[in-house]
Amino acid sequence: MFTKMKNIDTAFRHVRGFTMLIIAACILLSGFALYKSFSLVAGMQEKVYILANGKALEAYASDRKDNIPVEARDHVKTFHKLFFTLDPDEKVIRFNVTKALYLADDSAKRVYDDLKENDYYSGIISGNVSQTIVVDSVQVSLNDYPYHFRCYATQNIIRTTSIAHRSLITEGNLRNVSRSDNNPHGFLIERWNTIENRDLSTENRK
C-alpha cells in the first residue's frame, strides 16, 4: 500500500512538473508573440505610402529639419507658378491666384489688388493673352529665422502676334505655419516684393 502511495506521489510530481513546464513555455511563446506584434506595428507606423498614378509608393518619414531647404524652395516655386500662370479666363485666374494667396501674407494680396485695380487681369482676358513662368532658381538662407529667399524666374507673355520674355526677381521671408490642404509645406511667404521685372526679348509668332 505504501508503495502505491509512493508511486502516486511520484506520478503527481511528474505531472505537476510537466504542467509547469508547459505553462512556462506558453508564457514565453505569448511574450515572444506580443514582442513581434509590437515590433511589426511600430515598423508599419514608420512607413508612409503615397498613391501616384494608381500605384502605391513607399515613402520614409524623416525629421522636418532635414527637408526644410527642399520644402522651402518648392513652396516659393509653387507660389510663383500659381500667381504668375495666367490664361484669358477669369475663372482660371481667380482659381490660381486664390491658391497662391494661401501661401503668402497680405503683401501678395496687395500686389494682386494693385494689378486688379490697374485692369491687368482684364487686359489679359480681353487681349487673349497667356502668361507662363519658369522658375530658374530659388535661394533660401537658413542662417536666420524667418528664412530669407530670393527667386529668379523668366516670364513668358504670349500674345496673338508675339511672345515676350521678361526677367523676374523677387524676394521675401518664409515663416513656419501649420500644414493644411491649402498649404502642404507649412510655410507662409512674408514681405514679398519684386526686385526686378524687365524685358529680355520679344519674338514674333508665325
N, C-alpha and C positions, 0 to 999 in steps of 0.2 A: 504493500500500500504506500509506504514511504517512497519507494522507487517510482511509482506512478505520479505521486505529487511532485517529485523532483523533476520528472520528465515534463510535466505540465508547466512547471515554473520555468524550465529552460526554454520550452517552446514559446511561452508567453514573452520571455525576454527577447527571443529571436524575432518574434512578430513585432514587438514594440520597437526594436532596433531598426528593423526593415521599414516600419511605418515612419519613423523619424527621418530615416534616410530619404524616403520618397517625399516627405513634406519639405525637407531642406532642398531637395532637387527642384521641387515645384516653385519654391520661393526664389531660388537662383534663376530659374528659367523665366519666371514672371518679371523679376527685376531686370534681366537682360532684355526682355521684350519691351518693357517700358523705356529703358535707356535708348534702344534703337528707334523706337517710335518718336521720342522727343528729338533725337538727333535728325531724323528724317524730316520732321515738321520744321525744325529750325533751318535745315538746309533748303527746304522748299520756300520758306519765307524770304530767303535771301535772293531768290530768283524772281525776275520780272519778265513777263512775256509781252511782246509788242505785236499787234496784228497789223501786218503790212501786206497789201495786195493779196489778201486771203491766206497768208502764211503766218504762223506763229513763230516769231523770232525771239530767242532768249537774250535778255539784257542783264547786266550785272549792276547791282547797287554800289554806289561809292559816295564818299563824303562830298558835299557840295563845293567845298573849297578847292577840290581837285578839278572841278568843272567850271569855276567862275569865269576864267578868260574865254572859254568856248561859248558858254551861255550868254555872257555879256555881249560878245561880238555878234552872235546870232540875234539877240534882242534888238540891237541897233540896226542890223541889216534888215530884219523883218519890219521894223517901224518905217524905215525909209522906203522899202518896197511898197508897203501899203499906202503910205502918204503920197508918194510921187508916181504911182502907177495909175494912170487915168485914161478913161475912154469917153467918147462922146455919148455918154449915157448917165443921166442923173442918178439912177439907182445904183449903178456901179460905183460912181464917185462917192456917194453917200455911204455905201457899204464899206468900201476900202478905208475911207477917212475915219469912219466910226470905229473900225477895228484898230486903226493906228492910234487914235486918241486914248484908247485904253492903256497904251504902252507909255504914255508921256503925261506930263503935268500940263498946267494951263499955258505954258509957254508955247506949246504946239497948237493949242486951241486958239491962241491969239493970232498965230500965223494963218491958220485956217480962216478965221473970221476976217482978217485983212484981205486975203485973197478973194474971199466971197464978196466982200464989200466992193472990191475993185473989179467985180464981174469976171474974174479969171476963169472960174468954172463955167460960167455962161458962155464965155468966148470959146472954150473947148467944145462945148456941146453944139453951138451954132456953127462953128468952123469945121466940125467933123475932125477934130484934132485928137490924136492919141499920144500919150506920153508914157515912156518906159524909163526905167533906171537900172543901171548896172553898178552895183557896189564893188568898187575896186579893192578897197581895204578898209578895215576898221582897227584903229589903235586904241587900246584901253590901258590906262595906267592904274595898277592896283596898289601903288605905294600909299595913297591917301584915300580916305572914305569921306564922302561919296566918291566913287570911281569916275575919273575924268576920261572922256573918249573923244576921238576925232574920226570922222567918217569921210572917206574920199570916194566920190562916185561920178558917173557920167550919165547925164540925162539925154534921152533921145526924143525929140519932139517931132512927131510925124504928121505932116500936113498933106493936103491933096497933091501939091506940086513939089514939095521939098521935105528934107529931113535935116533938122538942126541938131547939132551935138553941143552940149553945154557941160562945163566943168562945175561940179557941186562939192563944196567942202563945208561940213557942219561940225559943231562940237556941242558938248553938254556934259552933264553928270548923270551917273546911274546910282539910284538908291534902292536898297532891298525892300521889297514888299511881299505880301503873301501871294502865293501862286494861286491861279484860278484858270478856268477855261478861257477867259479873255486875256489872261496874262500868264502863260505857262512857264515863262522863265523866272518870274518873281522879281523883276526889276522895274523901276519907273524912271523914265528919262526926265531930267530937270534942267532948267535954264538952257533950253535948246535954242541955238541961234545959227544963222548961216554966215559963214566967213567969206565964202566966195561962190558966185554963181554967174559965170561968164561964158560967152560964146566961144566955141573951139573951131567949129567948121560947119558949113552948110553944103548939102549936096542936092542936086535936082533929081527928082524922081522921073523915071521913064514912063 
